[in-house]
Amino acid sequence: MKKGLPPDCRPGPSIRTAGGDGTAHLLLIESWVGAMSTLLPRAILDAGHRFTFLTRDLHHYLRAAPSARSHPLLAADNVLTAETNDLPALLSQVERLHDALGFDGVLSSCDYYLPAVAEVAARLGLPGPSPEAVRRACRKDLTRATLQDAGVPGPRFAPVSSWEEAVRAAADLGYPLVVKPVDLCAGMYVRKVHDPAELRTAFLALGEFPVNARGQLRTPVVLLEELLTGPEVSVETVSADGDVHVVGVTGKSLAGEPWFVESGHVFPAALEAGLAGQVARTAVAAVQALGLDRGVAHTELRLTPDGPALIEVNPRPAGNRITELVRRVTGVDLPMVHARLAAGQRPDLTPADTGVRSAAIAFLLPEHAGRIAAVHGTDGLAAAPDVVDWSVKPAGHRTGEPTSNNHYLGHVMVTDTSGGGAGARAQELVAGLKVEYER
């Protein structure tokens, strides 16, 4: 049977820019410090636009910048400082900046600032989904409630605010179950628990992390969920003017139980057409139920024995370089699509024949916390014709335990021009990397 998306789930007819080809001035409010801090500024410029970067702490980004070149965020026309964690103050300052500089759109790649971006867009009358829709998507407990009401398949769940509530909810849901924060990213503090003792450890750990990495007070709600089993995938979609277009389905691999660390991705996922269509329709239903009517979304699902079930919906382009996998296979540049949508334009989502049939990335995970002496096994990566990108952490890097996506020690990205072998090849190459720790 032919693999891939069935015709009714592929991108629709070519969607052309509605607002002409003029240059837009975009306001970029904060960013991730990883790959998207490079990919999104590049995409804005490649789309023919320009941007102003607004941040509360520029050094948060410069500390992560390669020393040999300027950080891509510094390609902005203006780099300005504002207290982006104070929404009323941010709205007032952005209004003054808008009067002086004139913005055509506002965007971010960082989950922690997507609600603020939506509020800014609404205040300035700029394109974007409603603030309520973005808030529902960025709060995992609100997502769960919304999708349950809409009949979108997902796990049984219970948001709890106290240990007593957690005990009662866990007894009702049954072990094992998943414990997660409602407002963190990269798999932080998401873990499987098998009994009340493990539940208490997970619950107390979240209570000891009241502020996220950007200095924002966290919502003191813990989400307990029924454990979903089966392979994990994600669906990359683009919403505009009432339509949700499926760009494709990404296969995902996980490691590090009881944690849920993403160890690799492959695009497109190796799914039969019927299952791929079911996955795509479930993701589209979730995006529509949340009200995300303009923007790029990255929706994660489990392929359970009962069918696809929602894990979460992220109202921004995928991280972990998934957008690069999509671009290499389809030619669709999702960071650029994100920028064009913010500018009020309708991007062309027609896939191109790039000559690449699959693309994959695999991540090097630490065995344990410690300081890295060296990463061995990289000698052949630069010369390998199918390796398109790779990196490893330098000697002296201190790593934590492999409990989330924040602790990668490197990655290898490959392409396959003949078929779907990129995923296995990327995993093979990463398996050949050996980490030596300082004694």
N, C-alpha and C positions, 0 to 999 in steps of 0.2 A: 504494500500500500504506500502511496506517495506520502512523504513526510512534509510537514510545514503547515502554513495557515491555509484553510480553505478559502475560496474566492470571497465569501461573504464577510470574512474577517480581515481581508487585506486592505491597505489604504485605498481610499476612494480615488476619484479622478483628480488630476493635477489641481492643486489649490494655489493660486497665484496671489502675489502681494496685492492687497486691495488699496493700499494708500500710496502707490507710486514707489519710485526707487530713491526718494530723497533720504538724506542722512538723518537719523534720529539721534537725539541726545538722551541717553538712558542714565538713570540714577541706580547705581549698584550699592545696595545697603548690605554690608558685611559679606562674608564668603566662607566657604570651607577652606582649610589650609592645605588640603591634599590636591589631588589631580584637578578637581573642578576649579581651583583657584587659578589654574593655568588655562584650562579648556574654555571656561566661560569668557574671560577677557579676550582671548584669541577669537572666539566665535563672534563676539560683539564687533570687533574690528573687521573681521573677515566679511561680516554681513554689510559692511560699509557704514556702520554706525560709530558713535563715540560715546564715552561714558564718564561720569563723575563717580568716584568711589568715596563712600561715606562710612566711617568706622569710628568706634570708640577707642581702639587701641591698634594703631598701625604696626607696632612691634610684634603683635601676636602673629602677624603674617611674615614679617621680615625675618623673624627667628627661624622660620621654616624654609626660607628662600635659599636656593643654591648660591653659594658664595661667588661663583664665577660669573653670574649674570644678574641683571636687575629683575626683581619680582614682576611678573606680568601684570599684577594689579597696579603697578606704578606707571603703566601705559595710559592711565586715565588722564583726561584733560585736567581734572582737579582731584586732589586727594584731600578730603576735608574731615574734620573731627566733630563728632557729635555724640551725645549720650544715647546710643541706640537702644539701651535697655529701659529707658524712660519714655514710654509711648507718648504721653501728652507733650513733653518737651521736644521729642523727635518730630511730632507733627507740626508744632509751631516753627521749629527751625527749618524743616523742609519746605513749608509754605514760603518762608522768606527766601530760601535758596531758589525756589521755583520762580518767584518774582524776578530774581536777578539773573538766573541762568537759563530758565525755560527747559523743563524736562518733557519728553514725549512718552516716557514709560519708566517704570520702576521694577526692579527685580532683585533676587538674591539666589544663591545656591545653598545657603545654610538653613537647615530646618528651624533653628532657634529664632530666625528673623522672618520667616515666611508670613506669620500672622501680622507682624508690623508692616511688612511690605504691602500686604493686602489693604491694611488700614490707610497707608499713605496713598495708594492708588485711588481708593475710594474718596479720600479727602481732596485730592487734586483733580479728580475726574479723569484719571488715566485708565488704560485697559487693564483688566485682570479679573479673576474670580472674586466673589463676594468674601468679605472678611469672615462671615459666619461659616462659609464652606471650608475655608482654609483652616479655621480654628477647629472644626470638626475633624478634619483630616490629620491635623498635627497633634491632637489629643487622642491617644489610643482607646481610652474608655468611651469618648464621644463617638469615635468611629464605630466601635463595636455596637453601641446602642442604635446608631443610625442605620447601620447595615442590617441589624437584626429586625428592626421595624420594616425595612424594605424587602425582607425575605432573601437577602444575599447569604449564601451558605458560609458558616464560620463556626468556631468552637463555642461551646457553652462557656460563660465567663461570669466574673463577679468583680466589680471594683470595690475595694475596701480601704478604710481609713484608719482602722485600729487593729491591734492584734486579735482582739476578741472577734471582730468581724471576719478576720482572715481564717481563724480556726473554724468558725461556722461555715463559711463559704467553701473551704477546702473539703470539709466533711460532706457537703452537698455535691460538689463537683467530682470528688474521688481522686485518689492518687493513681499514677503520677500526674502532676499538673505543671503548668508553666507559670512562673512568677516574673512579672516585668513592670518597669516603671511606665507611666503613661506619657512621659514627655522627654525621654532621652533617645539617643540615636546610636548607630553603629553596633547594636546588640549589647550595649552596656547594661549590666546587671540583669540581663535576661537569662534565666536558667531553669532547668528542669529539677523538680523536687519530688522525692519519693515518700516522704513521711513528715509528720509534724516537726521533728527536729530540724530537718533540712529547710522546711518552710520558715521556721523561726530565724534561722541563720540568714536566709535570703531577705526576709522582711526587715530584720534589724540592719542589714547592710545598706538597704535603701534609705532607711531612716538616718543613717550617718552620712548621707550624701545630699544635703539640703540645697546645694547650689550647683548648677551645671558648669561646664567648662567655660562658658561665656559670662559667668558672674550673675546669672539670672536665678532668682528663687524658684525652686521646683514646686510643682503641684504635689501635695502630700497624699497622693492616691496611689495604691498598688493594685495592679490588675492581675487577677488569677484566671487562668484559662485552662480548659480541657486540653490535654496534649493531643495535637494532631500528628498523625504518622503518614509517611510517604515522601516522595521526592519533592523538593522545593523548586519553584520557578518564579519568574517575574514577568509581567507584561508591561511593555513600554507603549504608552498611548499619548496622543495629542488631541486636545479638545479645543474647538473653536466654533463659535456661532451655532451651538446646538448639536454639533457632530463630534463623535469620539472616534478617532482613527487609530487602529491598532498597527503599530509599526512592527512589532514582532514579540516573540516569547523567548526569554533567556533562561537557560538551564543553570542551576546553582548547586554547589556542593557545600556541605557543612562539616565541621570538625569540632573536637574539643568538648565532648559531653562531660559534664551537664550543661555546658555553655552551647550557644548556637553561633559559632564563629564561621563566617563565610570564607571558605578555603579556595573557591574558584567559581568562574562563570564561563559559560559557552553560549554563543549566539550563532544560529538559532538553536533552541532546545530541540533535542531529538525526540519529537513527539509525533505520533500518528496524526493525520489531518483532523480526524474527528475529535480527538482529545484536545488538540491545539485550539480548535474552534470553541470547544466548551470552556476551556481556560480563558480564552479571549473574551467570550461573552460574559463570563462571570466578572472579570475585571472591569469591563465596560459598565456593567450594572452597578458595580461599587462606585466607580467614578461619578456616574450619573446620580446615584442616590445621595452622595455627599454634596452634590451641587457644584462640582469642579468643572465649570463650563468654558474655561479658557486657561490653557496652560499645558505643560508636559507633566505626565504622572508616571510613577514607577510603583506598580502594584504587585505585592508579593503574595503567593498562594502556595498551599500544600496540595499535592495530588493524593488525596486520601482514598481509601478503598470505596468510599461513598461518593467520590467525585471531588472536583476542585473546591477548596475552602479558603476563604480570605485570611491572610495574616495581617497585612496592613496596607494602606494606601499612602504614598508619599507624593505630595503635590509639587514635585520638582523633578528635574532630570536625575536619572540613576547615578549613584556614585560608584566607587571601585572600578572606574574606567569602563563600565558597561557601555556607556555612550560611544566609546571608541570602538568597541566590538561591533556595535550596531552600524557605525559609520563605515567601517572597513568592509562589511558585508553588503549593506544596502545603499551606501552613499548618503543616507539621511543623517544629518549632523544635528543631534538633539539639543546640544547647548546653543547652536545657532537658531534652531526653531524656538527655543525658550526666549532668546533675545528678540526675534522677530515678533513673536506674540506679544511680548511686553511693549513693543513699539506700535502695536495696533495693526500689524501686518498679518497676512495669511501666507505662511510659507508653503513651498512646494514639497509635498511628501511623496512624490513619485519615486519609487526605488530605482536605482541604477544598477546595471550589471558591472560590478567592480572587478569581476574575475575571482573574487574570494567567496568560497562556499560556506566556510565556518571560521569563526575567530574565537579565541579563548584566552583567559588569563587565569593563572594559578598563583596563590600567595604562599610565601614562606612564613610559617608560624614558629614562634619560639617554643622550645621544649619546656622552658621554665624561665623565671625571672633571672636577671643577671646582666653583666657587662660583656659585650661582644668583643672577642679577640680577632676573629676573622670569619668570613663566610667563604668556604671552599667550593670549587666546582663550577666557577663562572667562566673558565677559560674559553670554552667553546661557544658561549652564547652569542657573542658579537658576530661570529662568522657563520652561524646557523642561518640558512636562507629563509627559514620559516619563522624565525624570531624577529618580531618587529619592535619590541620594546622590552627592556628588563632593567632592574636595579636591585641593589642590596644595601643594607645599612652599613655604614663604615665602622671600622674598628673603634672601640670606645663607646659605641652607642649602648645605652642602658635600656633594657626592655623589661616590661612587666610580665605577669603571668598571661598565658594565651586565653583570656576570658572574653575578648571582644575584638571587633575589627580594627581597633586602634593600635594593635600591637604587632602588625606585620613587620617582618624583617626584610621583605623584598617581594618581587613578583617577576613573572615571565609571561609575556603576551606573544601568542603565535597566531598565524593564519594558515588555512588549508585551502588551496585552490582546486582541489579535486573532490572534496566531500566533507563529511562531518567529523573528521579526525582531530580537529584542533584541541578539543577538550582533553583527550587522552594524552596528546603530545605535550601540552602545557603541564599537566600533572607529572608526566614522566621527567620533564626537565627540572621542575622544582624538587622532585624527589631526589635528584642528583646533587642538590645543594646541601652542604653540611655546615652547621653552625658550630664554631669553636668558641667556648666561653673563657673569659679570664679566670684564672684560679685565685 
